[in-house]
Amino acid sequence: MAQQFPNQPQVKTRKALIIFLKSAPQPIVIYSSNPQKDYEELKNAMKIPNLLVEKEATGPIKNYCMLSNNILGVMLQDEQYT
């Protein structure tokens, strides 16, 4: 018979926007209220050289600013947390 664990924490999922920059060895993880919108905006900004991108975020990084020609790539990732 399987043992029940009544006090298991509820696992939630959130989306993280991950930005790869030319000048940074590690990707930057950004949490925002609408990561899908930010992803689309950054993806479109990559097509325009020397465009200054400035956004607000909700995680440990509160604001970020970068030039579009320094962005190598962006991606969305689902993360589980409790």
mmCIF file as gemmi writes it, N, C-alpha and C atoms, coordinates in Angstrom:
data_model
loop_
_atom_site.group_PDB
_atom_site.id
_atom_site.type_symbol
_atom_site.label_atom_id
_atom_site.label_alt_id
_atom_site.label_comp_id
_atom_site.label_asym_id
_atom_site.label_entity_id
_atom_site.label_seq_id
_atom_site.pdbx_PDB_ins_code
_atom_site.Cartn_x
_atom_site.Cartn_y
_atom_site.Cartn_z
_atom_site.occupancy
_atom_site.B_iso_or_equiv
_atom_site.pdbx_formal_charge
_atom_site.auth_seq_id
_atom_site.auth_asym_id
_atom_site.pdbx_PDB_model_num
ATOM 1 N N . MET Axp A 1 ? 0.841 -1.163 0 1 0 ? 1 A 1
ATOM 2 C CA . MET Axp A 1 ? 0 0 0 1 0 ? 1 A 1
ATOM 3 C C . MET Axp A 1 ? 0.9 1.245 0 1 0 ? 1 A 1
ATOM 4 N N . ALA Axp A 2 ? 0.544 2.217 -0.798 1 0 ? 2 A 1
ATOM 5 C CA . ALA Axp A 2 ? 1.319 3.45 -0.89 1 0 ? 2 A 1
ATOM 6 C C . ALA Axp A 2 ? 1.096 4.304 0.348 1 0 ? 2 A 1
ATOM 7 N N . GLN Axp A 3 ? 2.183 4.875 0.836 1 0 ? 3 A 1
ATOM 8 C CA . GLN Axp A 3 ? 2.1 5.727 2.015 1 0 ? 3 A 1
ATOM 9 C C . GLN Axp A 3 ? 1.716 7.15 1.589 1 0 ? 3 A 1
ATOM 10 N N . GLN Axp A 4 ? 0.807 7.754 2.329 1 0 ? 4 A 1
ATOM 11 C CA . GLN Axp A 4 ? 0.35 9.109 2.026 1 0 ? 4 A 1
ATOM 12 C C . GLN Axp A 4 ? 1.171 10.121 2.831 1 0 ? 4 A 1
ATOM 13 N N . PHE Axp A 5 ? 1.512 11.247 2.19 1 0 ? 5 A 1
ATOM 14 C CA . PHE Axp A 5 ? 2.246 12.315 2.852 1 0 ? 5 A 1
ATOM 15 C C . PHE Axp A 5 ? 1.356 13.558 2.852 1 0 ? 5 A 1
ATOM 16 N N . PRO Axp A 6 ? 0.615 13.792 3.942 1 0 ? 6 A 1
ATOM 17 C CA . PRO Axp A 6 ? -0.36 14.886 3.952 1 0 ? 6 A 1
ATOM 18 C C . PRO Axp A 6 ? 0.265 16.282 3.967 1 0 ? 6 A 1
ATOM 19 N N . ASN Axp A 7 ? 1.486 16.443 4.413 1 0 ? 7 A 1
ATOM 20 C CA . ASN Axp A 7 ? 2.09 17.763 4.539 1 0 ? 7 A 1
ATOM 21 C C . ASN Axp A 7 ? 3.037 18.094 3.386 1 0 ? 7 A 1
ATOM 22 N N . GLN Axp A 8 ? 2.817 17.509 2.233 1 0 ? 8 A 1
ATOM 23 C CA . GLN Axp A 8 ? 3.655 17.811 1.075 1 0 ? 8 A 1
ATOM 24 C C . GLN Axp A 8 ? 3.349 19.225 0.589 1 0 ? 8 A 1
ATOM 25 N N . PRO Axp A 9 ? 4.394 20.032 0.316 1 0 ? 9 A 1
ATOM 26 C CA . PRO Axp A 9 ? 4.133 21.382 -0.198 1 0 ? 9 A 1
ATOM 27 C C . PRO Axp A 9 ? 3.615 21.337 -1.632 1 0 ? 9 A 1
ATOM 28 N N . GLN Axp A 10 ? 2.799 22.326 -1.952 1 0 ? 10 A 1
ATOM 29 C CA . GLN Axp A 10 ? 2.243 22.436 -3.299 1 0 ? 10 A 1
ATOM 30 C C . GLN Axp A 10 ? 3.349 22.925 -4.25 1 0 ? 10 A 1
ATOM 31 N N . VAL Axp A 11 ? 3.587 22.212 -5.321 1 0 ? 11 A 1
ATOM 32 C CA . VAL Axp A 11 ? 4.6 22.605 -6.293 1 0 ? 11 A 1
ATOM 33 C C . VAL Axp A 11 ? 3.944 23.503 -7.332 1 0 ? 11 A 1
ATOM 34 N N . LYS Axp A 12 ? 4.534 24.688 -7.542 1 0 ? 12 A 1
ATOM 35 C CA . LYS Axp A 12 ? 4.019 25.652 -8.506 1 0 ? 12 A 1
ATOM 36 C C . LYS Axp A 12 ? 5.013 25.788 -9.647 1 0 ? 12 A 1
ATOM 37 N N . THR Axp A 13 ? 4.549 26.341 -10.764 1 0 ? 13 A 1
ATOM 38 C CA . THR Axp A 13 ? 5.405 26.55 -11.92 1 0 ? 13 A 1
ATOM 39 C C . THR Axp A 13 ? 5.372 28.014 -12.312 1 0 ? 13 A 1
ATOM 40 N N . ARG Axp A 14 ? 6.546 28.559 -12.634 1 0 ? 14 A 1
ATOM 41 C CA . ARG Axp A 14 ? 6.633 29.925 -13.146 1 0 ? 14 A 1
ATOM 42 C C . ARG Axp A 14 ? 7.556 29.924 -14.353 1 0 ? 14 A 1
ATOM 43 N N . LYS Axp A 15 ? 7.407 30.932 -15.197 1 0 ? 15 A 1
ATOM 44 C CA . LYS Axp A 15 ? 8.244 31.053 -16.381 1 0 ? 15 A 1
ATOM 45 C C . LYS Axp A 15 ? 9.367 32.026 -16.106 1 0 ? 15 A 1
ATOM 46 N N . ALA Axp A 16 ? 10.557 31.662 -16.541 1 0 ? 16 A 1
ATOM 47 C CA . ALA Axp A 16 ? 11.726 32.525 -16.438 1 0 ? 16 A 1
ATOM 48 C C . ALA Axp A 16 ? 12.177 32.878 -17.85 1 0 ? 16 A 1
ATOM 49 N N . LEU Axp A 17 ? 12.558 34.122 -18.032 1 0 ? 17 A 1
ATOM 50 C CA . LEU Axp A 17 ? 13.131 34.576 -19.288 1 0 ? 17 A 1
ATOM 51 C C . LEU Axp A 17 ? 14.644 34.495 -19.135 1 0 ? 17 A 1
ATOM 52 N N . ILE Axp A 18 ? 15.295 33.786 -20.02 1 0 ? 18 A 1
ATOM 53 C CA . ILE Axp A 18 ? 16.739 33.614 -19.944 1 0 ? 18 A 1
ATOM 54 C C . ILE Axp A 18 ? 17.365 34.341 -21.124 1 0 ? 18 A 1
ATOM 55 N N . ILE Axp A 19 ? 18.325 35.225 -20.813 1 0 ? 19 A 1
ATOM 56 C CA . ILE Axp A 19 ? 18.969 36.054 -21.827 1 0 ? 19 A 1
ATOM 57 C C . ILE Axp A 19 ? 20.441 35.67 -21.906 1 0 ? 19 A 1
ATOM 58 N N . PHE Axp A 20 ? 20.91 35.394 -23.113 1 0 ? 20 A 1
ATOM 59 C CA . PHE Axp A 20 ? 22.308 35.094 -23.36 1 0 ? 20 A 1
ATOM 60 C C . PHE Axp A 20 ? 22.953 36.338 -23.974 1 0 ? 20 A 1
ATOM 61 N N . LEU Axp A 21 ? 24.002 36.854 -23.313 1 0 ? 21 A 1
ATOM 62 C CA . LEU Axp A 21 ? 24.697 38.042 -23.795 1 0 ? 21 A 1
ATOM 63 C C . LEU Axp A 21 ? 26.096 37.687 -24.29 1 0 ? 21 A 1
ATOM 64 N N . LYS Axp A 22 ? 26.593 38.459 -25.236 1 0 ? 22 A 1
ATOM 65 C CA . LYS Axp A 22 ? 27.939 38.239 -25.77 1 0 ? 22 A 1
ATOM 66 C C . LYS Axp A 22 ? 29.003 38.442 -24.7 1 0 ? 22 A 1
ATOM 67 N N . SER Axp A 23 ? 28.793 39.415 -23.819 1 0 ? 23 A 1
ATOM 68 C CA . SER Axp A 23 ? 29.814 39.779 -22.852 1 0 ? 23 A 1
ATOM 69 C C . SER Axp A 23 ? 29.728 39.014 -21.528 1 0 ? 23 A 1
ATOM 70 N N . ALA Axp A 24 ? 28.725 38.188 -21.341 1 0 ? 24 A 1
ATOM 71 C CA . ALA Axp A 24 ? 28.547 37.463 -20.073 1 0 ? 24 A 1
ATOM 72 C C . ALA Axp A 24 ? 28.741 35.964 -20.284 1 0 ? 24 A 1
ATOM 73 N N . PRO Axp A 25 ? 29.567 35.329 -19.45 1 0 ? 25 A 1
ATOM 74 C CA . PRO Axp A 25 ? 29.777 33.882 -19.615 1 0 ? 25 A 1
ATOM 75 C C . PRO Axp A 25 ? 28.563 33.052 -19.213 1 0 ? 25 A 1
ATOM 76 N N . GLN Axp A 26 ? 27.736 33.579 -18.292 1 0 ? 26 A 1
ATOM 77 C CA . GLN Axp A 26 ? 26.546 32.867 -17.837 1 0 ? 26 A 1
ATOM 78 C C . GLN Axp A 26 ? 25.298 33.595 -18.322 1 0 ? 26 A 1
ATOM 79 N N . PRO Axp A 27 ? 24.223 32.87 -18.595 1 0 ? 27 A 1
ATOM 80 C CA . PRO Axp A 27 ? 22.97 33.549 -18.979 1 0 ? 27 A 1
ATOM 81 C C . PRO Axp A 27 ? 22.368 34.299 -17.791 1 0 ? 27 A 1
ATOM 82 N N . ILE Axp A 28 ? 21.54 35.285 -18.105 1 0 ? 28 A 1
ATOM 83 C CA . ILE Axp A 28 ? 20.858 36.078 -17.085 1 0 ? 28 A 1
ATOM 84 C C . ILE Axp A 28 ? 19.422 35.582 -16.991 1 0 ? 28 A 1
ATOM 85 N N . VAL Axp A 29 ? 18.967 35.298 -15.775 1 0 ? 29 A 1
ATOM 86 C CA . VAL Axp A 29 ? 17.612 34.805 -15.547 1 0 ? 29 A 1
ATOM 87 C C . VAL Axp A 29 ? 16.762 35.962 -15.046 1 0 ? 29 A 1
ATOM 88 N N . ILE Axp A 30 ? 15.665 36.225 -15.763 1 0 ? 30 A 1
ATOM 89 C CA . ILE Axp A 30 ? 14.776 37.339 -15.447 1 0 ? 30 A 1
ATOM 90 C C . ILE Axp A 30 ? 13.384 36.791 -15.149 1 0 ? 30 A 1
ATOM 91 N N . TYR Axp A 31 ? 12.782 37.273 -14.06 1 0 ? 31 A 1
ATOM 92 C CA . TYR Axp A 31 ? 11.398 36.962 -13.738 1 0 ? 31 A 1
ATOM 93 C C . TYR Axp A 31 ? 10.582 38.237 -13.924 1 0 ? 31 A 1
ATOM 94 N N . SER Axp A 32 ? 9.474 38.136 -14.618 1 0 ? 32 A 1
ATOM 95 C CA . SER Axp A 32 ? 8.624 39.31 -14.833 1 0 ? 32 A 1
ATOM 96 C C . SER Axp A 32 ? 7.163 38.885 -14.768 1 0 ? 32 A 1
ATOM 97 N N . SER Axp A 33 ? 6.288 39.886 -14.771 1 0 ? 33 A 1
ATOM 98 C CA . SER Axp A 33 ? 4.859 39.594 -14.687 1 0 ? 33 A 1
ATOM 99 C C . SER Axp A 33 ? 4.329 39.009 -15.997 1 0 ? 33 A 1
ATOM 100 N N . ASN Axp A 34 ? 4.974 39.329 -17.126 1 0 ? 34 A 1
ATOM 101 C CA . ASN Axp A 34 ? 4.559 38.788 -18.42 1 0 ? 34 A 1
ATOM 102 C C . ASN Axp A 34 ? 5.797 38.372 -19.224 1 0 ? 34 A 1
ATOM 103 N N . PRO Axp A 35 ? 6.378 37.215 -18.908 1 0 ? 35 A 1
ATOM 104 C CA . PRO Axp A 35 ? 7.612 36.803 -19.58 1 0 ? 35 A 1
ATOM 105 C C . PRO Axp A 35 ? 7.437 36.531 -21.076 1 0 ? 35 A 1
ATOM 106 N N . GLN Axp A 36 ? 6.261 36.097 -21.494 1 0 ? 36 A 1
ATOM 107 C CA . GLN Axp A 36 ? 6.022 35.837 -22.922 1 0 ? 36 A 1
ATOM 108 C C . GLN Axp A 36 ? 6.126 37.136 -23.719 1 0 ? 36 A 1
ATOM 109 N N . LYS Axp A 37 ? 5.563 38.217 -23.198 1 0 ? 37 A 1
ATOM 110 C CA . LYS Axp A 37 ? 5.632 39.515 -23.86 1 0 ? 37 A 1
ATOM 111 C C . LYS Axp A 37 ? 7.076 40.014 -23.921 1 0 ? 37 A 1
ATOM 112 N N . ASP Axp A 38 ? 7.803 39.879 -22.808 1 0 ? 38 A 1
ATOM 113 C CA . ASP Axp A 38 ? 9.205 40.301 -22.781 1 0 ? 38 A 1
ATOM 114 C C . ASP Axp A 38 ? 10.051 39.49 -23.765 1 0 ? 38 A 1
ATOM 115 N N . TYR Axp A 39 ? 9.757 38.201 -23.862 1 0 ? 39 A 1
ATOM 116 C CA . TYR Axp A 39 ? 10.459 37.336 -24.815 1 0 ? 39 A 1
ATOM 117 C C . TYR Axp A 39 ? 10.253 37.834 -26.244 1 0 ? 39 A 1
ATOM 118 N N . GLU Axp A 40 ? 9.012 38.131 -26.606 1 0 ? 40 A 1
ATOM 119 C CA . GLU Axp A 40 ? 8.714 38.608 -27.956 1 0 ? 40 A 1
ATOM 120 C C . GLU Axp A 40 ? 9.392 39.951 -28.234 1 0 ? 40 A 1
ATOM 121 N N . GLU Axp A 41 ? 9.387 40.854 -27.241 1 0 ? 41 A 1
ATOM 122 C CA . GLU Axp A 41 ? 10.02 42.154 -27.413 1 0 ? 41 A 1
ATOM 123 C C . GLU Axp A 41 ? 11.526 42.028 -27.603 1 0 ? 41 A 1
ATOM 124 N N . LEU Axp A 42 ? 12.165 41.173 -26.82 1 0 ? 42 A 1
ATOM 125 C CA . LEU Axp A 42 ? 13.611 40.978 -26.968 1 0 ? 42 A 1
ATOM 126 C C . LEU Axp A 42 ? 13.953 40.29 -28.286 1 0 ? 42 A 1
ATOM 127 N N . LYS Axp A 43 ? 13.114 39.353 -28.676 1 0 ? 43 A 1
ATOM 128 C CA . LYS Axp A 43 ? 13.34 38.659 -29.948 1 0 ? 43 A 1
ATOM 129 C C . LYS Axp A 43 ? 13.271 39.647 -31.108 1 0 ? 43 A 1
ATOM 130 N N . ASN Axp A 44 ? 12.302 40.552 -31.068 1 0 ? 44 A 1
ATOM 131 C CA . ASN Axp A 44 ? 12.189 41.566 -32.121 1 0 ? 44 A 1
ATOM 132 C C . ASN Axp A 44 ? 13.31 42.599 -32.029 1 0 ? 44 A 1
ATOM 133 N N . ALA Axp A 45 ? 13.75 42.931 -30.81 1 0 ? 45 A 1
ATOM 134 C CA . ALA Axp A 45 ? 14.831 43.899 -30.631 1 0 ? 45 A 1
ATOM 135 C C . ALA Axp A 45 ? 16.148 43.386 -31.199 1 0 ? 45 A 1
ATOM 136 N N . MET Axp A 46 ? 16.334 42.069 -31.212 1 0 ? 46 A 1
ATOM 137 C CA . MET Axp A 46 ? 17.571 41.493 -31.752 1 0 ? 46 A 1
ATOM 138 C C . MET Axp A 46 ? 17.723 41.784 -33.242 1 0 ? 46 A 1
ATOM 139 N N . LYS Axp A 47 ? 16.634 42.079 -33.919 1 0 ? 47 A 1
ATOM 140 C CA . LYS Axp A 47 ? 16.676 42.347 -35.354 1 0 ? 47 A 1
ATOM 141 C C . LYS Axp A 47 ? 17.11 43.784 -35.665 1 0 ? 47 A 1
ATOM 142 N N . ILE Axp A 48 ? 17.088 44.67 -34.645 1 0 ? 48 A 1
ATOM 143 C CA . ILE Axp A 48 ? 17.412 46.081 -34.834 1 0 ? 48 A 1
ATOM 144 C C . ILE Axp A 48 ? 18.751 46.366 -34.155 1 0 ? 48 A 1
ATOM 145 N N . PRO Axp A 49 ? 19.788 46.752 -34.894 1 0 ? 49 A 1
ATOM 146 C CA . PRO Axp A 49 ? 21.097 46.988 -34.267 1 0 ? 49 A 1
ATOM 147 C C . PRO Axp A 49 ? 21.091 48.247 -33.392 1 0 ? 49 A 1
ATOM 148 N N . ASN Axp A 50 ? 21.873 48.184 -32.315 1 0 ? 50 A 1
ATOM 149 C CA . ASN Axp A 50 ? 22.093 49.305 -31.392 1 0 ? 50 A 1
ATOM 150 C C . ASN Axp A 50 ? 20.812 49.874 -30.785 1 0 ? 50 A 1
ATOM 151 N N . LEU Axp A 51 ? 19.828 49.042 -30.568 1 0 ? 51 A 1
ATOM 152 C CA . LEU Axp A 51 ? 18.598 49.457 -29.896 1 0 ? 51 A 1
ATOM 153 C C . LEU Axp A 51 ? 18.784 49.263 -28.396 1 0 ? 51 A 1
ATOM 154 N N . LEU Axp A 52 ? 18.506 50.29 -27.61 1 0 ? 52 A 1
ATOM 155 C CA . LEU Axp A 52 ? 18.616 50.19 -26.168 1 0 ? 52 A 1
ATOM 156 C C . LEU Axp A 52 ? 17.339 49.56 -25.618 1 0 ? 52 A 1
ATOM 157 N N . VAL Axp A 53 ? 17.489 48.452 -24.91 1 0 ? 53 A 1
ATOM 158 C CA . VAL Axp A 53 ? 16.349 47.734 -24.315 1 0 ? 53 A 1
ATOM 159 C C . VAL Axp A 53 ? 16.402 47.954 -22.812 1 0 ? 53 A 1
ATOM 160 N N . GLU Axp A 54 ? 15.338 48.516 -22.258 1 0 ? 54 A 1
ATOM 161 C CA . GLU Axp A 54 ? 15.259 48.754 -20.82 1 0 ? 54 A 1
ATOM 162 C C . GLU Axp A 54 ? 13.922 48.226 -20.318 1 0 ? 54 A 1
ATOM 163 N N . LYS Axp A 55 ? 13.945 47.345 -19.315 1 0 ? 55 A 1
ATOM 164 C CA . LYS Axp A 55 ? 12.738 46.687 -18.822 1 0 ? 55 A 1
ATOM 165 C C . LYS Axp A 55 ? 12.775 46.612 -17.299 1 0 ? 55 A 1
ATOM 166 N N . GLU Axp A 56 ? 11.602 46.383 -16.704 1 0 ? 56 A 1
ATOM 167 C CA . GLU Axp A 56 ? 11.477 46.125 -15.274 1 0 ? 56 A 1
ATOM 168 C C . GLU Axp A 56 ? 11.176 44.65 -15.06 1 0 ? 56 A 1
ATOM 169 N N . ALA Axp A 57 ? 11.649 44.119 -13.942 1 0 ? 57 A 1
ATOM 170 C CA . ALA Axp A 57 ? 11.452 42.709 -13.623 1 0 ? 57 A 1
ATOM 171 C C . ALA Axp A 57 ? 10.948 42.586 -12.185 1 0 ? 57 A 1
ATOM 172 N N . THR Axp A 58 ? 10.56 41.37 -11.788 1 0 ? 58 A 1
ATOM 173 C CA . THR Axp A 58 ? 9.998 41.159 -10.457 1 0 ? 58 A 1
ATOM 174 C C . THR Axp A 58 ? 10.853 40.269 -9.565 1 0 ? 58 A 1
ATOM 175 N N . GLY Axp A 59 ? 11.915 39.687 -10.055 1 0 ? 59 A 1
ATOM 176 C CA . GLY Axp A 59 ? 12.748 38.793 -9.261 1 0 ? 59 A 1
ATOM 177 C C . GLY Axp A 59 ? 13.876 39.529 -8.576 1 0 ? 59 A 1
ATOM 178 N N . PRO Axp A 60 ? 14.987 38.845 -8.334 1 0 ? 60 A 1
ATOM 179 C CA . PRO Axp A 60 ? 16.15 39.489 -7.71 1 0 ? 60 A 1
ATOM 180 C C . PRO Axp A 60 ? 16.681 40.657 -8.548 1 0 ? 60 A 1
ATOM 181 N N . ILE Axp A 61 ? 16.589 40.553 -9.863 1 0 ? 61 A 1
ATOM 182 C CA . ILE Axp A 61 ? 16.955 41.653 -10.749 1 0 ? 61 A 1
ATOM 183 C C . ILE Axp A 61 ? 15.694 42.493 -10.958 1 0 ? 61 A 1
ATOM 184 N N . LYS Axp A 62 ? 15.724 43.745 -10.538 1 0 ? 62 A 1
ATOM 185 C CA . LYS Axp A 62 ? 14.537 44.6 -10.606 1 0 ? 62 A 1
ATOM 186 C C . LYS Axp A 62 ? 14.429 45.364 -11.922 1 0 ? 62 A 1
ATOM 187 N N . ASN Axp A 63 ? 15.553 45.794 -12.483 1 0 ? 63 A 1
ATOM 188 C CA . ASN Axp A 63 ? 15.593 46.517 -13.754 1 0 ? 63 A 1
ATOM 189 C C . ASN Axp A 63 ? 16.782 46.006 -14.55 1 0 ? 63 A 1
ATOM 190 N N . TYR Axp A 64 ? 16.645 45.996 -15.867 1 0 ? 64 A 1
ATOM 191 C CA . TYR Axp A 64 ? 17.789 45.65 -16.7 1 0 ? 64 A 1
ATOM 192 C C . TYR Axp A 64 ? 17.772 46.49 -17.959 1 0 ? 64 A 1
ATOM 193 N N . CYS Axp A 65 ? 18.967 46.725 -18.48 1 0 ? 65 A 1
ATOM 194 C CA . CYS Axp A 65 ? 19.143 47.575 -19.642 1 0 ? 65 A 1
ATOM 195 C C . CYS Axp A 65 ? 20.307 47.003 -20.446 1 0 ? 65 A 1
ATOM 196 N N . MET Axp A 66 ? 20.144 46.873 -21.758 1 0 ? 66 A 1
ATOM 197 C CA . MET Axp A 66 ? 21.198 46.322 -22.612 1 0 ? 66 A 1
ATOM 198 C C . MET Axp A 66 ? 20.997 46.792 -24.042 1 0 ? 66 A 1
ATOM 199 N N . LEU Axp A 67 ? 22.058 46.721 -24.819 1 0 ? 67 A 1
ATOM 200 C CA . LEU Axp A 67 ? 21.959 47.015 -26.245 1 0 ? 67 A 1
ATOM 201 C C . LEU Axp A 67 ? 21.559 45.75 -26.985 1 0 ? 67 A 1
ATOM 202 N N . SER Axp A 68 ? 20.717 45.904 -27.97 1 0 ? 68 A 1
ATOM 203 C CA . SER Axp A 68 ? 20.195 44.742 -28.689 1 0 ? 68 A 1
ATOM 204 C C . SER Axp A 68 ? 21.29 43.958 -29.418 1 0 ? 68 A 1
ATOM 205 N N . ASN Axp A 69 ? 22.366 44.621 -29.851 1 0 ? 69 A 1
ATOM 206 C CA . ASN Axp A 69 ? 23.399 43.881 -30.568 1 0 ? 69 A 1
ATOM 207 C C . ASN Axp A 69 ? 24.298 43.084 -29.619 1 0 ? 69 A 1
ATOM 208 N N . ASN Axp A 70 ? 24.104 43.181 -28.292 1 0 ? 70 A 1
ATOM 209 C CA . ASN Axp A 70 ? 24.829 42.348 -27.335 1 0 ? 70 A 1
ATOM 210 C C . ASN Axp A 70 ? 24.067 41.085 -26.973 1 0 ? 70 A 1
ATOM 211 N N . ILE Axp A 71 ? 22.826 40.952 -27.435 1 0 ? 71 A 1
ATOM 212 C CA . ILE Axp A 71 ? 22 39.788 -27.113 1 0 ? 71 A 1
ATOM 213 C C . ILE Axp A 71 ? 22.288 38.673 -28.115 1 0 ? 71 A 1
ATOM 214 N N . LEU Axp A 72 ? 22.737 37.528 -27.624 1 0 ? 72 A 1
ATOM 215 C CA . LEU Axp A 72 ? 22.955 36.358 -28.484 1 0 ? 72 A 1
ATOM 216 C C . LEU Axp A 72 ? 21.677 35.559 -28.676 1 0 ? 72 A 1
ATOM 217 N N . GLY Axp A 73 ? 20.866 35.47 -27.632 1 0 ? 73 A 1
ATOM 218 C CA . GLY Axp A 73 ? 19.637 34.691 -27.72 1 0 ? 73 A 1
ATOM 219 C C . GLY Axp A 73 ? 18.791 34.843 -26.471 1 0 ? 73 A 1
ATOM 220 N N . VAL Axp A 74 ? 17.528 34.494 -26.593 1 0 ? 74 A 1
ATOM 221 C CA . VAL Axp A 74 ? 16.591 34.507 -25.472 1 0 ? 74 A 1
ATOM 222 C C . VAL Axp A 74 ? 15.786 33.218 -25.481 1 0 ? 74 A 1
ATOM 223 N N . MET Axp A 75 ? 15.344 32.798 -24.314 1 0 ? 75 A 1
ATOM 224 C CA . MET Axp A 75 ? 14.499 31.617 -24.233 1 0 ? 75 A 1
ATOM 225 C C . MET Axp A 75 ? 13.62 31.698 -23.004 1 0 ? 75 A 1
ATOM 226 N N . LEU Axp A 76 ? 12.517 30.967 -23.041 1 0 ? 76 A 1
ATOM 227 C CA . LEU Axp A 76 ? 11.612 30.84 -21.895 1 0 ? 76 A 1
ATOM 228 C C . LEU Axp A 76 ? 11.795 29.473 -21.274 1 0 ? 76 A 1
ATOM 229 N N . GLN Axp A 77 ? 11.76 29.427 -19.951 1 0 ? 77 A 1
ATOM 230 C CA . GLN Axp A 77 ? 11.931 28.157 -19.254 1 0 ? 77 A 1
ATOM 231 C C . GLN Axp A 77 ? 10.908 28.062 -18.139 1 0 ? 77 A 1
ATOM 232 N N . ASP Axp A 78 ? 10.242 26.927 -18.024 1 0 ? 78 A 1
ATOM 233 C CA . ASP Axp A 78 ? 9.34 26.668 -16.904 1 0 ? 78 A 1
ATOM 234 C C . ASP Axp A 78 ? 10.165 26.174 -15.727 1 0 ? 78 A 1
ATOM 235 N N . GLU Axp A 79 ? 9.93 26.785 -14.566 1 0 ? 79 A 1
ATOM 236 C CA . GLU Axp A 79 ? 10.638 26.383 -13.349 1 0 ? 79 A 1
ATOM 237 C C . GLU Axp A 79 ? 9.631 25.994 -12.286 1 0 ? 79 A 1
ATOM 238 N N . GLN Axp A 80 ? 9.934 24.953 -11.554 1 0 ? 80 A 1
ATOM 239 C CA . GLN Axp A 80 ? 9.076 24.532 -10.46 1 0 ? 80 A 1
ATOM 240 C C . GLN Axp A 80 ? 9.63 25.085 -9.154 1 0 ? 80 A 1
ATOM 241 N N . TYR Axp A 81 ? 8.74 25.533 -8.273 1 0 ? 81 A 1
ATOM 242 C CA . TYR Axp A 81 ? 9.124 26.024 -6.961 1 0 ? 81 A 1
ATOM 243 C C . TYR Axp A 81 ? 8.012 25.713 -5.975 1 0 ? 81 A 1
ATOM 244 N N . THR Axp A 82 ? 8.331 25.836 -4.7 1 0 ? 82 A 1
ATOM 245 C CA . THR Axp A 82 ? 7.328 25.563 -3.675 1 0 ? 82 A 1
ATOM 246 C C . THR Axp A 82 ? 6.958 26.817 -2.943 1 0 ? 82 A 1
